[in-house]
């Protein structure tokens, strides 16, 4: 809860999840489920891609390392 509130305080834009996002997430899940990528991560990826966002700052190696449509930036590299 506190993390979500802190993120909202940053003033970042919260993107909606559309029908297209869900359809694309299903395709990504089918493509990457054998690599144990959770459905939630494929939904995040689909929303990002449908909004032209190709980079994500995260420790989660699913993004970029497995989901090749995205580029993962390790938070430690920003220090």
C-alpha positions in Angstrom: 0.0 0.0 0.0 2.7 2.5 1.0 4.7 1.7 -2.1 1.7 2.4 -4.3 1.0 5.7 -2.5 4.6 6.8 -2.9 4.6 6.0 -6.6 1.4 8.1 -7.1 3.1 11.0 -5.2 5.8 11.0 -7.9 3.2 12.3 -10.3 3.8 9.6 -12.9 1.2 8.9 -15.4 -0.9 5.7 -14.7 -1.7 3.9 -17.9 -5.1 2.2 -18.5 -5.4 -1.4 -19.5 -7.3 -1.9 -22.7 -8.8 -4.9 -24.5 -5.9 -4.7 -27.0 -3.4 -4.8 -24.0 -5.1 -8.0 -22.8 -5.0 -9.5 -26.2 -1.4 -8.7 -26.7 -0.6 -9.9 -23.2 -2.1 -13.3 -24.1 0.2 -13.5 -27.1 3.2 -12.5 -25.1 2.3 -15.1 -22.4 1.9 -17.8 -25.1 5.4 -16.8 -26.4 7.2 -16.6 -23.0 5.3 -18.9 -20.6 7.8 -21.7 -21.2 10.4 -19.3 -19.7 8.1 -19.0 -16.6 7.1 -15.4 -17.2 4.0 -14.7 -15.1 0.9 -13.4 -16.8 1.1 -10.2 -14.8 4.4 -9.4 -16.4 3.2 -10.0 -19.9 0.3 -7.6 -19.2 2.8 -5.0 -18.0 4.9 -5.6 -21.1 1.8 -5.3 -23.4 0.7 -2.0 -21.9 4.2 -0.6 -22.2 4.6 -1.6 -25.8 1.2 -0.3 -26.8 2.3 3.1 -25.3 5.6 3.1 -27.1 7.6 2.4 -23.9 10.5 0.1 -24.5 12.6 0.5 -21.4 11.9 -0.4 -17.8 13.9 0.2 -14.6 13.6 -3.0 -12.6 15.4 -5.9 -10.9 12.9 -8.3 -12.5 14.9 -10.1 -15.2 11.8 -11.2 -17.1 11.8 -7.7 -18.7 14.4 -7.4 -21.4 16.3 -10.5 -20.5 13.5 -12.8 -21.5 10.8 -10.5 -23.0 13.1 -9.3 -25.9 10.7 -6.6 -27.0 11.7 -4.6 -23.9 15.0 -3.3 -22.6 15.6 -3.7 -18.9 17.7 -1.1 -17.0 19.1 -2.4 -13.7 18.4 0.2 -10.9 21.9 -0.2 -9.6 23.3 1.1 -12.9 21.6 4.5 -12.2 23.6 5.2 -9.1 
